[in-house]
Amino acid sequence: MLRWWTIGRATGVGVSAGLAALILWPIYAAWQERVLWAFLASLTVAALCGVSILLITFTDILFRRRARSLRPIRAFDVAVGLLLAGPSLVQIEALLAR
């Protein structure tokens, strides 16, 4: 289906979007109406990338038997996915609840 969308691509795009959100955060605090959509878009991309990392990782764990040596890598993937998705989704919820 989406074979070109890999954990590596999702991590690169997600981290970039997360950094953009971190840069826009203080700007949003000063000029809320001007940067709301850019801030919300960067958070959404970061959250979607985090969720896709988690889905790809869990699919790989469930359907492919890999060596034990890949467990630390999968743990790292889960951590990155949670770090991208968790805070982004919380902030999106707070923005949309206003």
Phi and psi restraints in degrees (value plus and minus 20) as a CYANA .aco file:
   2 LEU   PHI    -133.1   -93.1
   2 LEU   PSI      39.4    79.4
   3 ARG   PHI     -85.2   -45.2
   3 ARG   PSI     -44.4    -4.4
   4 TRP   PHI     -96.5   -56.5
   4 TRP   PSI     -39.1     0.9
   5 TRP   PHI    -107.1   -67.1
   5 TRP   PSI      84.8   124.8
   6 THR   PHI    -130.7   -90.7
   6 THR   PSI     151.0   191.0
   7 ILE   PHI     -82.0   -42.0
   7 ILE   PSI     -58.4   -18.4
   8 GLY   PHI     -82.9   -42.9
   8 GLY   PSI     -65.2   -25.2
   9 ARG   PHI     -85.8   -45.8
   9 ARG   PSI     -63.3   -23.3
  10 ALA   PHI     -83.1   -43.1
  10 ALA   PSI     -58.0   -18.0
  11 THR   PHI     -86.3   -46.3
  11 THR   PSI     -65.6   -25.6
  12 GLY   PHI     -81.5   -41.5
  12 GLY   PSI     -68.5   -28.5
  13 VAL   PHI     -86.5   -46.5
  13 VAL   PSI     -62.8   -22.8
  14 GLY   PHI     -84.9   -44.9
  14 GLY   PSI     -63.7   -23.7
  15 VAL   PHI     -85.9   -45.9
  15 VAL   PSI     -59.5   -19.5
  16 SER   PHI     -82.4   -42.4
  16 SER   PSI     -64.4   -24.4
  17 ALA   PHI     -86.3   -46.3
  17 ALA   PSI     -57.6   -17.6
  18 GLY   PHI     -84.7   -44.7
  18 GLY   PSI     -61.2   -21.2
  19 LEU   PHI     -85.4   -45.4
  19 LEU   PSI     -59.2   -19.2
  20 ALA   PHI     -81.5   -41.5
  20 ALA   PSI     -60.9   -20.9
  21 ALA   PHI     -84.4   -44.4
  21 ALA   PSI     -59.6   -19.6
  22 LEU   PHI     -84.8   -44.8
  22 LEU   PSI     -55.7   -15.7
  23 ILE   PHI     -91.1   -51.1
  23 ILE   PSI     -59.4   -19.4
  24 LEU   PHI     -95.9   -55.9
  24 LEU   PSI     -39.5     0.5
  25 TRP   PHI     -77.1   -37.1
  25 TRP   PSI     -74.4   -34.4
  26 PRO   PHI     -87.3   -47.3
  26 PRO   PSI     -50.6   -10.6
  27 ILE   PHI     -87.1   -47.1
  27 ILE   PSI     -59.4   -19.4
  28 TYR   PHI     -82.6   -42.6
  28 TYR   PSI     -57.0   -17.0
  29 ALA   PHI     -82.3   -42.3
  29 ALA   PSI     -52.2   -12.2
  30 ALA   PHI    -106.9   -66.9
  30 ALA   PSI     -62.9   -22.9
  31 TRP   PHI    -148.3  -108.3
  31 TRP   PSI      56.8    96.8
  32 GLN   PHI     -80.2   -40.2
  32 GLN   PSI     -67.1   -27.1
  33 GLU   PHI     -90.3   -50.3
  33 GLU   PSI     -49.6    -9.6
  34 ARG   PHI     -96.0   -56.0
  34 ARG   PSI     -53.6   -13.6
  35 VAL   PHI    -136.8   -96.8
  35 VAL   PSI      -9.1    30.9
  36 LEU   PHI     -76.6   -36.6
  36 LEU   PSI     -69.3   -29.3
  37 TRP   PHI     -88.8   -48.8
  37 TRP   PSI     -56.7   -16.7
  38 ALA   PHI     -87.4   -47.4
  38 ALA   PSI     -61.9   -21.9
  39 PHE   PHI     -84.2   -44.2
  39 PHE   PSI     -65.5   -25.5
  40 LEU   PHI     -85.3   -45.3
  40 LEU   PSI     -58.8   -18.8
  41 ALA   PHI     -85.5   -45.5
  41 ALA   PSI     -63.4   -23.4
  42 SER   PHI     -86.5   -46.5
  42 SER   PSI     -57.5   -17.5
  43 LEU   PHI     -85.5   -45.5
  43 LEU   PSI     -60.1   -20.1
  44 THR   PHI     -85.1   -45.1
  44 THR   PSI     -63.4   -23.4
  45 VAL   PHI     -84.0   -44.0
  45 VAL   PSI     -63.2   -23.2
  46 ALA   PHI     -82.2   -42.2
  46 ALA   PSI     -62.6   -22.6
  47 ALA   PHI     -85.6   -45.6
  47 ALA   PSI     -64.3   -24.3
  48 LEU   PHI     -83.7   -43.7
  48 LEU   PSI     -58.5   -18.5
  49 CYS   PHI     -85.9   -45.9
  49 CYS   PSI     -61.8   -21.8
  50 GLY   PHI     -82.2   -42.2
  50 GLY   PSI     -64.3   -24.3
  51 VAL   PHI     -84.8   -44.8
  51 VAL   PSI     -59.7   -19.7
  52 SER   PHI     -87.6   -47.6
  52 SER   PSI     -55.4   -15.4
  53 ILE   PHI     -81.6   -41.6
  53 ILE   PSI     -64.4   -24.4
  54 LEU   PHI     -83.7   -43.7
  54 LEU   PSI     -62.8   -22.8
  55 LEU   PHI     -85.5   -45.5
  55 LEU   PSI     -63.3   -23.3
  56 ILE   PHI     -83.8   -43.8
  56 ILE   PSI     -63.0   -23.0
  57 THR   PHI     -83.8   -43.8
  57 THR   PSI     -67.7   -27.7
  58 PHE   PHI     -87.4   -47.4
  58 PHE   PSI     -55.4   -15.4
  59 THR   PHI     -83.6   -43.6
  59 THR   PSI     -62.6   -22.6
  60 ASP   PHI     -84.3   -44.3
  60 ASP   PSI     -61.0   -21.0
  61 ILE   PHI     -85.0   -45.0
  61 ILE   PSI     -61.7   -21.7
  62 LEU   PHI     -93.8   -53.8
  62 LEU   PSI     -59.6   -19.6
  63 PHE   PHI    -127.1   -87.1
  63 PHE   PSI     -27.4    12.6
  64 ARG   PHI    -147.5  -107.5
  64 ARG   PSI     106.5   146.5
  65 ARG   PHI    -106.1   -66.1
  65 ARG   PSI      95.4   135.4
  66 ARG   PHI    -135.1   -95.1
  66 ARG   PSI     149.4   189.4
  67 ALA   PHI     -90.2   -50.2
  67 ALA   PSI     137.5   177.5
  68 ARG   PHI     -83.3   -43.3
  68 ARG   PSI     -43.0    -3.0
  69 SER   PHI     -86.8   -46.8
  69 SER   PSI     -36.5     3.5
  70 LEU   PHI    -107.1   -67.1
  70 LEU   PSI     -26.7    13.3
  71 ARG   PHI     -79.8   -39.8
  71 ARG   PSI     -63.0   -23.0
  72 PRO   PHI     -83.3   -43.3
  72 PRO   PSI     -55.0   -15.0
  73 ILE   PHI     -86.6   -46.6
  73 ILE   PSI     -62.8   -22.8
  74 ARG   PHI     -85.4   -45.4
  74 ARG   PSI     -57.0   -17.0
  75 ALA   PHI     -83.6   -43.6
  75 ALA   PSI     -59.9   -19.9
  76 PHE   PHI     -83.5   -43.5
  76 PHE   PSI     -63.0   -23.0
  77 ASP   PHI     -80.4   -40.4
  77 ASP   PSI     -62.9   -22.9
  78 VAL   PHI     -84.0   -44.0
  78 VAL   PSI     -61.9   -21.9
  79 ALA   PHI     -83.1   -43.1
  79 ALA   PSI     -64.4   -24.4
  80 VAL   PHI     -84.5   -44.5
  80 VAL   PSI     -63.4   -23.4
  81 GLY   PHI     -80.1   -40.1
  81 GLY   PSI     -63.6   -23.6
  82 LEU   PHI     -88.0   -48.0
  82 LEU   PSI     -58.1   -18.1
  83 LEU   PHI     -88.0   -48.0
  83 LEU   PSI     -50.9   -10.9
  84 LEU   PHI    -100.1   -60.1
  84 LEU   PSI     -64.5   -24.5
  85 ALA   PHI     -97.5   -57.5
  85 ALA   PSI     -65.7   -25.7
  86 GLY   PHI     -77.3   -37.3
  86 GLY   PSI     -85.1   -45.1
  87 PRO   PHI     -81.8   -41.8
  87 PRO   PSI     -54.9   -14.9
  88 SER   PHI     -84.6   -44.6
  88 SER   PSI     -65.2   -25.2
  89 LEU   PHI     -86.2   -46.2
  89 LEU   PSI     -57.2   -17.2
  90 VAL   PHI     -83.7   -43.7
  90 VAL   PSI     -63.5   -23.5
  91 GLN   PHI     -89.1   -49.1
  91 GLN   PSI     -58.7   -18.7
  92 ILE   PHI     -81.3   -41.3
  92 ILE   PSI     -64.1   -24.1
  93 GLU   PHI     -80.3   -40.3
  93 GLU   PSI     -62.2   -22.2
  94 ALA   PHI     -85.6   -45.6
  94 ALA   PSI     -58.1   -18.1
  95 LEU   PHI     -88.6   -48.6
  95 LEU   PSI     -59.8   -19.8
  96 LEU   PHI     -97.5   -57.5
  96 LEU   PSI     -40.1    -0.1
  97 ALA   PHI     -99.3   -59.3
  97 ALA   PSI     -34.8     5.2
